[in-house]
Amino acid sequence: MDTRKMATEYRLGHWAQIMRERRESGQNVRTFCENVGICENVYYYWQRKVREAASKQMTEEMKEKLGTTKIGMAAKTLSTPPGFMEVRIAETPMQSGGERSQGNHIYIEVSGVKIKASEMYPTEKLAVLIRELARQ
């Protein structure tokens, strides 16, 4: 591995940690950046880079698992770029007993497994969970 790639991976990890800290603090981006002395534009720049790297990593993992041909076919079939999943938004989510749900939650179904998570649940943890479920 060359030193440029190692440095980039280090920076991505560093900024991913900063983003976790911001989310855990409960502060919005502007307030958090002011408090820790980070330029807000720099924060958003690295947020985009971290997301792009995560998407690329997920795409590569899918290619390894399914093969390049199947990835291309799946993307054409779903009209969804590799590394992304189709998301359908329900007007009113239902709980398992058929009653209307209260509060702000997201509902995810992957490989037949249904997940309900608070909107405040860390997206990195959800991504790991979805990735693991998609492997099965």
Backbone as a printed PyTorch tensor [residue, N CA C, xyz], in Angstrom:
tensor([[[  0.8580,  -1.1860,   0.0000],
         [  0.0000,   0.0000,   0.0000],
         [  0.8950,   1.2370,   0.0000]],

        [[  0.5880,   2.1580,  -0.8680],
         [  1.4270,   3.3520,  -0.9390],
         [  1.0680,   4.3420,   0.1700]],

        [[  1.9930,   5.2410,   0.4440],
         [  1.8040,   6.1700,   1.5630],
         [  0.6540,   7.1420,   1.3290]],

        [[  0.3860,   7.5130,   0.0730],
         [ -0.7280,   8.4270,  -0.2060],
         [ -2.0670,   7.7700,   0.1710]],

        [[ -2.2120,   6.5040,  -0.1960],
         [ -3.4500,   5.7850,   0.1280],
         [ -3.5990,   5.6110,   1.6430]],

        [[ -2.4830,   5.3120,   2.3130],
         [ -2.5190,   5.1660,   3.7690],
         [ -2.9220,   6.4810,   4.4340]],

        [[ -2.3770,   7.5790,   3.9480],
         [ -2.7040,   8.8890,   4.5150],
         [ -4.1810,   9.2130,   4.3100]],

        [[ -4.6880,   8.9040,   3.1180],
         [ -6.1020,   9.1630,   2.8330],
         [ -6.9850,   8.3360,   3.7580]],

        [[ -6.6610,   7.0570,   3.9310],
         [ -7.4530,   6.2010,   4.8240],
         [ -7.3990,   6.7110,   6.2630]],

        [[ -6.2280,   7.1800,   6.6830],
         [ -6.1090,   7.7390,   8.0370],
         [ -7.0170,   8.9570,   8.1920]],

        [[ -6.9660,   9.8580,   7.2080],
         [ -7.7990,  11.0660,   7.2750],
         [ -9.2900,  10.7210,   7.2840]],

        [[ -9.6750,   9.7680,   6.4390],
         [-11.0880,   9.3600,   6.4030],
         [-11.5220,   8.8110,   7.7570]],

        [[-10.6810,   7.9860,   8.3640],
         [-10.9950,   7.4450,   9.6940],
         [-11.0830,   8.5380,  10.7430]],

        [[-10.1660,   9.4810,  10.6590],
         [-10.1540,  10.6110,  11.5990],
         [-11.4440,  11.4230,  11.4830]],

        [[-11.8420,  11.7330,  10.2410],
         [-13.0550,  12.5310,  10.0480],
         [-14.3180,  11.7460,  10.3640]],

        [[-14.3000,  10.4500,  10.1320],
         [-15.4560,   9.6270,  10.5120],
         [-15.6470,   9.6930,  12.0250]],

        [[-14.5440,   9.6740,  12.7650],
         [-14.6130,   9.7930,  14.2260],
         [-15.1530,  11.1620,  14.6420]],

        [[-14.7140,  12.2230,  13.9850],
         [-15.2200,  13.5680,  14.2900],
         [-16.7260,  13.6230,  14.0380]],

        [[-17.1710,  13.0140,  12.9550],
         [-18.6060,  13.0170,  12.6320],
         [-19.4090,  12.2290,  13.6600]],

        [[-18.8420,  11.1190,  14.1380],
         [-19.4850,  10.3580,  15.2170],
         [-19.6110,  11.2200,  16.4720]],

        [[-18.5380,  11.9170,  16.8170],
         [-18.5470,  12.7840,  18.0010],
         [-19.5960,  13.8790,  17.8600]],

        [[-19.7190,  14.4450,  16.6650],
         [-20.7250,  15.4840,  16.4330],
         [-22.1240,  14.9220,  16.6340]],

        [[-22.3740,  13.7540,  16.0790],
         [-23.6960,  13.1380,  16.2020],
         [-24.0140,  12.8030,  17.6690]],

        [[-23.0300,  12.2500,  18.3700],
         [-23.2190,  11.8820,  19.7730],
         [-23.3980,  13.1090,  20.6640]],

        [[-22.8480,  14.2410,  20.2460],
         [-22.9730,  15.4680,  21.0460],
         [-24.3990,  16.0220,  20.9830]],

        [[-25.1330,  15.6480,  19.9260],
         [-26.4910,  16.1610,  19.7560],
         [-26.5310,  17.5680,  19.1710]],

        [[-25.3840,  18.1240,  18.8660],
         [-25.3260,  19.4810,  18.3110],
         [-25.4890,  19.4370,  16.7970]],

        [[-25.9800,  20.5420,  16.2420],
         [-26.0090,  20.6170,  14.7810],
         [-24.5860,  20.8860,  14.3030]],

        [[-24.3780,  20.7660,  13.0010],
         [-23.0280,  20.8730,  12.4360],
         [-22.4120,  22.2390,  12.7220]],

        [[-23.1810,  23.2940,  12.5160],
         [-22.6440,  24.6530,  12.7090],
         [-22.1490,  24.8510,  14.1560]],

        [[-22.9700,  24.4980,  15.1270],
         [-22.6020,  24.6860,  16.5370],
         [-21.3940,  23.8390,  16.8920]],

        [[-21.4170,  22.5680,  16.4780],
         [-20.3020,  21.6710,  16.7770],
         [-18.9980,  22.2280,  16.2020]],

        [[-19.0320,  22.6420,  14.9440],
         [-17.8250,  23.1660,  14.2930],
         [-17.3050,  24.4120,  15.0010]],

        [[-18.2100,  25.2940,  15.4000],
         [-17.7910,  26.4940,  16.1370],
         [-17.1380,  26.1180,  17.4550]],

        [[-17.7090,  25.1240,  18.1530],
         [-17.1900,  24.7300,  19.4660],
         [-15.8230,  24.0600,  19.3960]],

        [[-15.5700,  23.3030,  18.3260],
         [-14.2850,  22.5920,  18.2440],
         [-13.2860,  23.2700,  17.3160]],

        [[-13.6830,  24.3780,  16.6880],
         [-12.7550,  25.1400,  15.8560],
         [-12.5200,  24.5580,  14.4740]],

        [[-13.5650,  23.9490,  13.9130],
         [-13.4680,  23.4000,  12.5550],
         [-14.2870,  24.2810,  11.6300]],

        [[-13.7670,  24.5530,  10.4480],
         [-14.5160,  25.2890,   9.4390],
         [-15.6620,  24.3970,   8.9500]],

        [[-16.8640,  24.9380,   8.9350],
         [-18.0470,  24.1640,   8.5480],
         [-17.9120,  23.5950,   7.1340]],

        [[-17.3400,  24.3720,   6.2190],
         [-17.1570,  23.8830,   4.8450],
         [-16.2120,  22.6870,   4.7950]],

        [[-15.1950,  22.7030,   5.6340],
         [-14.2500,  21.5900,   5.6910],
         [-14.9590,  20.3490,   6.2240]],

        [[-15.8010,  20.5490,   7.2450],
         [-16.5710,  19.4290,   7.7930],
         [-17.4060,  18.7960,   6.6900]],

        [[-18.1520,  19.5770,   5.9240],
         [-19.0080,  19.0390,   4.8670],
         [-18.1940,  18.4030,   3.7400]],

        [[-17.0270,  18.9550,   3.4580],
         [-16.1420,  18.3620,   2.4500],
         [-15.7790,  16.9370,   2.8630]],

        [[-15.3340,  16.7830,   4.1140],
         [-14.9260,  15.4550,   4.5800],
         [-16.1190,  14.5340,   4.7790]],

        [[-17.2630,  15.0900,   5.1100],
         [-18.4620,  14.2600,   5.2180],
         [-18.7610,  13.6070,   3.8590]],

        [[-18.6470,  14.4020,   2.8020],
         [-18.8720,  13.8730,   1.4540],
         [-17.8220,  12.8090,   1.1210]],

        [[-16.5650,  13.0580,   1.4540],
         [-15.4980,  12.1050,   1.1740],
         [-15.6970,  10.7960,   1.9330]],

        [[-16.1060,  10.8850,   3.1990],
         [-16.3450,   9.6850,   4.0050],
         [-17.5010,   8.8790,   3.4070]],

        [[-18.5650,   9.5590,   3.0120],
         [-19.7050,   8.8550,   2.4130],
         [-19.3240,   8.2060,   1.0920]],

        [[-18.5460,   8.9030,   0.2660],
         [-18.1070,   8.3360,  -1.0110],
         [-17.2470,   7.0910,  -0.7780]],

        [[-16.3670,   7.1540,   0.2020],
         [-15.4970,   6.0150,   0.5040],
         [-16.3210,   4.8280,   1.0030]],

        [[-17.3180,   5.1020,   1.8410],
         [-18.1740,   4.0250,   2.3500],
         [-18.9650,   3.3870,   1.2130]],

        [[-19.4710,   4.2050,   0.3130],
         [-20.2080,   3.6930,  -0.8390],
         [-19.3030,   2.8460,  -1.7270]],

        [[-18.0920,   3.3230,  -1.9590],
         [-17.1360,   2.5830,  -2.7830],
         [-16.7900,   1.2480,  -2.1330]],

        [[-16.6020,   1.2610,  -0.8140],
         [-16.2630,   0.0320,  -0.0980],
         [-17.4100,  -0.9710,  -0.1970]],

        [[-18.6380,  -0.5000,  -0.0170],
         [-19.7880,  -1.3970,  -0.1100],
         [-19.9210,  -1.9610,  -1.5180]],

        [[-19.6750,  -1.1490,  -2.5330],
         [-19.7440,  -1.6120,  -3.9160],
         [-18.6960,  -2.6790,  -4.1690]],

        [[-17.4800,  -2.4470,  -3.6760],
         [-16.4070,  -3.4350,  -3.8580],
         [-16.7550,  -4.7400,  -3.1550]],

        [[-17.3310,  -4.6590,  -1.9580],
         [-17.7170,  -5.8720,  -1.2390],
         [-18.7960,  -6.6300,  -1.9980]],

        [[-19.7330,  -5.9010,  -2.5930],
         [-20.7860,  -6.5480,  -3.3700],
         [-20.1880,  -7.1960,  -4.6150]],

        [[-19.2250,  -6.5480,  -5.2490],
         [-18.5750,  -7.1200,  -6.4290],
         [-17.8680,  -8.4240,  -6.0700]],

        [[-17.1930,  -8.4210,  -4.9180],
         [-16.5030,  -9.6360,  -4.4700],
         [-17.5010, -10.7490,  -4.1990]],

        [[-18.6210, -10.3980,  -3.6000],
         [-19.6170, -11.4010,  -3.2270],
         [-20.3720, -11.9180,  -4.4410]],

        [[-20.8420, -11.0120,  -5.2910],
         [-21.7200, -11.4020,  -6.3850],
         [-21.0230, -11.5050,  -7.7320]],

        [[-19.8960, -10.8900,  -7.8650],
         [-19.2250, -10.8480,  -9.1570],
         [-19.6680,  -9.6230,  -9.9300]],

        [[-18.7900,  -9.0910, -10.7640],
         [-19.0600,  -7.8640, -11.5030],
         [-20.2780,  -7.9860, -12.4000]],

        [[-20.4410,  -9.1180, -13.0820],
         [-21.5630,  -9.2900, -14.0040],
         [-22.8880,  -9.2120, -13.2700]],

        [[-22.9920,  -9.9130, -12.1430],
         [-24.2530,  -9.8990, -11.3870],
         [-24.5490,  -8.5140, -10.8350]],

        [[-23.5110,  -7.7890, -10.4190],
         [-23.7130,  -6.4260,  -9.9220],
         [-24.3190,  -5.5800, -11.0310]],

        [[-23.7510,  -5.6470, -12.2350],
         [-24.2670,  -4.8730, -13.3550],
         [-25.6960,  -5.2380, -13.6850]],

        [[-25.9950,  -6.5360, -13.6740],
         [-27.3520,  -6.9910, -13.9780],
         [-28.3220,  -6.5220, -12.9040]],

        [[-27.9190,  -6.6210, -11.6440],
         [-28.7850,  -6.1880, -10.5510],
         [-29.0470,  -4.6910, -10.6390]],

        [[-28.0180,  -3.9230, -11.0000],
         [-28.1880,  -2.4690, -11.1100],
         [-29.1720,  -2.1440, -12.2260]],

        [[-29.0660,  -2.8410, -13.3600],
         [-29.9920,  -2.5820, -14.4620],
         [-31.4080,  -2.9940, -14.0870]],

        [[-31.5390,  -4.1340, -13.4040],
         [-32.8590,  -4.6410, -13.0260],
         [-33.5520,  -3.6980, -12.0540]],

        [[-32.7980,  -3.2160, -11.0670],
         [-33.3930,  -2.3720, -10.0320],
         [-33.3740,  -0.8910, -10.3910]],

        [[-32.6980,  -0.5260, -11.4680],
         [-32.4770,   0.8750, -11.8240],
         [-31.8340,   1.6240, -10.6680]],

        [[-30.9510,   0.9430,  -9.9650],
         [-30.2770,   1.5040,  -8.8030],
         [-28.7850,   1.3060,  -8.9890]],

        [[-27.9680,   2.3560,  -8.8100],
         [-26.5260,   2.1970,  -8.9740],
         [-25.9560,   1.1940,  -7.9780]],

        [[-24.8840,   0.4660,  -8.3330],
         [-24.2420,  -0.4500,  -7.3970],
         [-23.8390,   0.2870,  -6.1240]],

        [[-23.9720,  -0.3710,  -4.9950],
         [-23.6180,   0.2430,  -3.7190],
         [-24.7820,   0.9590,  -3.0680]],

        [[-25.9220,   0.9880,  -3.7550],
         [-27.1110,   1.6180,  -3.2090],
         [-28.2190,   0.5880,  -3.1380]],

        [[-29.1960,   0.8440,  -2.3030],
         [-30.3380,  -0.0450,  -2.1990],
         [-31.6030,   0.7420,  -2.4690]],

        [[-32.5900,   0.0560,  -2.9860],
         [-33.8740,   0.6960,  -3.2180],
         [-34.5180,   1.0080,  -1.8700]],

        [[-35.0910,   2.1820,  -1.7450],
         [-35.7750,   2.5810,  -0.5140],
         [-37.1930,   2.9790,  -0.8750]],

        [[-38.1380,   2.3850,  -0.1870],
         [-39.5340,   2.7710,  -0.3840],
         [-40.0100,   3.4450,   0.8830]],

        [[-40.7110,   4.5400,   0.7430],
         [-41.1890,   5.2920,   1.8930],
         [-42.6680,   5.0050,   2.0750]],

        [[-43.0020,   4.4840,   3.2630],
         [-44.3960,   4.2100,   3.5780],
         [-45.0000,   5.4670,   4.1790]],

        [[-46.2690,   5.7300,   3.8680],
         [-46.9180,   6.9260,   4.4010],
         [-47.0490,   6.8460,   5.9120]],

        [[-47.5490,   5.7460,   6.4370],
         [-47.6940,   5.5620,   7.8720],
         [-47.1730,   4.1860,   8.2340]],

        [[-45.9980,   4.1050,   8.8860],
         [-45.4460,   2.8040,   9.2420],
         [-46.3610,   2.0590,  10.2080]],

        [[-46.3680,   0.7500,  10.0690],
         [-47.1680,  -0.0970,  10.9520],
         [-46.2280,  -0.8610,  11.8780]],

        [[-46.6650,  -1.0690,  13.1160],
         [-45.9090,  -1.9070,  14.0180],
         [-46.2930,  -3.3520,  13.7400]],

        [[-45.5890,  -4.2900,  14.3600],
         [-45.8150,  -5.6930,  14.0550],
         [-47.2480,  -6.1350,  14.3310]],

        [[-47.9120,  -5.5420,  15.3040],
         [-49.2870,  -5.9210,  15.6250],
         [-50.3160,  -5.2210,  14.7570]],

        [[-49.8830,  -4.4200,  13.7790],
         [-50.8100,  -3.7510,  12.8860],
         [-51.2410,  -2.3860,  13.3740]],

        [[-50.7580,  -1.9590,  14.5490],
         [-51.1540,  -0.6460,  15.0530],
         [-50.2520,   0.4360,  14.5060]],

        [[-50.7020,   1.6510,  14.4890],
         [-49.9160,   2.7720,  13.9700],
         [-48.7340,   3.0540,  14.8980]],

        [[-47.6060,   3.3760,  14.3100],
         [-46.3960,   3.6460,  15.0660],
         [-46.3670,   5.0940,  15.5460]],

        [[-45.7580,   5.3330,  16.6990],
         [-45.5760,   6.6770,  17.2430],
         [-44.0940,   7.0270,  17.2100]],

        [[-43.7620,   8.2960,  17.0290],
         [-42.3740,   8.7430,  17.0610],
         [-41.7130,   8.6740,  15.6990]],

        [[-40.4830,   9.1910,  15.6540],
         [-39.7300,   9.2180,  14.4030],
         [-38.7790,   8.0310,  14.3550]],

        [[-39.0950,   7.0930,  13.5190],
         [-38.2820,   5.8970,  13.3420],
         [-38.0920,   5.6420,  11.8600]],

        [[-37.0580,   4.8640,  11.5680],
         [-36.9060,   4.3880,  10.2060],
         [-37.1360,   2.8810,  10.2270]],

        [[-37.6820,   2.3840,   9.1540],
         [-37.9940,   0.9710,   9.0250],
         [-37.2450,   0.4380,   7.8160]],

        [[-36.4920,  -0.6370,   8.0260],
         [-35.6650,  -1.1980,   6.9740],
         [-35.9600,  -2.6870,   6.8840]],

        [[-36.0460,  -3.1900,   5.6650],
         [-36.1690,  -4.6290,   5.4690],
         [-35.0630,  -5.0680,   4.5230]],

        [[-34.2240,  -5.9830,   5.0090],
         [-33.1080,  -6.5010,   4.2220],
         [-33.1210,  -8.0160,   4.3550]],

        [[-33.1290,  -8.6940,   3.2430],
         [-33.0910, -10.1630,   3.2210],
         [-34.1760, -10.7600,   4.1070]],

        [[-35.3330, -10.1530,   4.1240],
         [-36.4590, -10.6750,   4.8960],
         [-36.4360, -10.3050,   6.3720]],

        [[-35.4270,  -9.5680,   6.8140],
         [-35.3290,  -9.1410,   8.2130],
         [-35.8070,  -7.7040,   8.3080]],

        [[-36.7470,  -7.4450,   9.2310],
         [-37.2730,  -6.0910,   9.4120],
         [-36.5780,  -5.4310,  10.5950]],

        [[-36.1670,  -4.1810,  10.3650],
         [-35.4500,  -3.4160,  11.3930],
         [-36.2020,  -2.1230,  11.6380]],

        [[-36.3870,  -1.7730,  12.9090],
         [-36.9670,  -0.4890,  13.2940],
         [-35.9070,   0.2140,  14.1340]],

        [[-35.5310,   1.4390,  13.7390],
         [-34.5000,   2.1690,  14.4720],
         [-34.9240,   3.6230,  14.6350]],

        [[-34.5220,   4.2110,  15.7330],
         [-34.7560,   5.6280,  15.9610],
         [-34.0170,   6.4240,  14.8930]],

        [[-34.5760,   7.5590,  14.5110],
         [-33.8970,   8.3850,  13.5170],
         [-32.5540,   8.8980,  14.0310]],

        [[-32.3180,   8.8390,  15.3240],
         [-31.0510,   9.2950,  15.9090],
         [-29.9980,   8.1830,  15.9500]],

        [[-30.3700,   6.9410,  15.5600],
         [-29.4240,   5.8230,  15.5840],
         [-28.2900,   6.1070,  14.5990]],

        [[-27.0420,   5.8710,  14.9890],
         [-25.9030,   6.2000,  14.1250],
         [-25.9730,   5.4770,  12.7780]],

        [[-25.8270,   6.2400,  11.7070],
         [-25.9290,   5.6620,  10.3650],
         [-24.8170,   4.6580,  10.0880]],

        [[-23.6330,   4.8320,  10.6810],
         [-22.5490,   3.8860,  10.4590],
         [-22.9320,   2.5090,  10.9680]],

        [[-23.5840,   2.4580,  12.1350],
         [-23.9970,   1.1710,  12.6980],
         [-25.0780,   0.5300,  11.8410]],

        [[-26.0060,   1.3380,  11.3380],
         [-27.0280,   0.7980,  10.4420],
         [-26.3940,   0.2510,   9.1700]],

        [[-25.4220,   0.9650,   8.6340],
         [-24.7590,   0.5230,   7.4040],
         [-24.0710,  -0.8210,   7.6150]],

        [[-23.4140,  -0.9920,   8.7520],
         [-22.7450,  -2.2580,   9.0570],
         [-23.7810,  -3.3720,   9.1680]],

        [[-24.8710,  -3.1020,   9.8620],
         [-25.9290,  -4.0960,  10.0300],
         [-26.5290,  -4.5030,   8.6920]],

        [[-26.8350,  -3.5130,   7.8550],
         [-27.4040,  -3.7900,   6.5360],
         [-26.4160,  -4.5860,   5.6900]],

        [[-25.1560,  -4.2110,   5.7390],
         [-24.1230,  -4.9200,   4.9770],
         [-24.0500,  -6.3810,   5.3950]],

        [[-24.0850,  -6.6230,   6.7060],
         [-24.0180,  -8.0130,   7.2040],
         [-25.2620,  -8.7970,   6.7940]],

        [[-26.4230,  -8.1710,   6.8680],
         [-27.6580,  -8.8580,   6.4760],
         [-27.6540,  -9.1580,   4.9830]],

        [[-27.1260,  -8.2470,   4.1850],
         [-27.1000,  -8.4400,   2.7350],
         [-26.1640,  -9.5910,   2.3580]],

        [[-25.1810,  -9.8970,   3.1890],
         [-24.2420, -10.9870,   2.9030],
         [-24.9170, -12.3410,   3.0360]],

        [[-25.9610, -12.4170,   3.8140],
         [-26.5900, -13.7200,   4.0940],
         [-27.6010, -14.1010,   3.0620]]])
